[in-house]
């Protein structure tokens, strides 16, 4: 899994099932605080979303009057985005988040929903920070949403954790602690008694907050704020994820 190209993983089948309007990560209680904080941090300037996908965040942020541009590797994901908005409303540059350039200068670059972990080497993740910095005006911000590695849940000799167990869905993460790799196994099934299930898998490289901060410093950023979520709740040792706000040092 860790050797498969990302554009192979984010294919038409995944794009067709990605959106869950009104529920899950598309729920108003999720997107409301997300877009509110991003709009505040943009301070009226242009914003760039790395790995814009189907526009889960970009579309409602644009509806708030923010000028959004995207970078995206997956053509099928952008095709789903184009069912919602035109190229004139939200322009997208095709390419990867670590090297691809969008035209112009931005006040905010953001990367949500653990997506930086899709880059499977430390060098690629550092390059992503450097790419964000290239797009920003002096003093601009880079926002990263990322989960905290759950290694404390791993018993000795057991390489996997159950991340989510809810009706119709099971998430199992398998760890390679030597390379800081995780493969997430997403199992969806019908609870009505059917025997068939669908398994989707995605590879990631997990990153501790301190390592992320060092990547930011290499690229010329300083940590401005770290929250436990988009509602700006305090980040603690028990927080399962974080929203980190970095400012480009001028």
Secondary structure, 3 states (H helix, E strand, C coil): CCCCCHHHHCCHHHHHHHCCCCCHHHCHHHHHHHHHHHHHHHCCCCEEEECCCCCCCHHHHHHCCCCEEEEECCHHHHHHHHCCCCCCCCCEEECCCCCCCCCCCEEEEEECCCHHHHCCCHHHHHHHHHHHHHHEEEEEEEEEEEECCCHHHCCCCCCEEEEEEECCEEEEEEEECCCCEEEEEEEEECCCCCCCEEEEEEEEECCCHHHHHHHHHHCCEEEEEEECCCCCCECCCCCCEEEEEEEECC
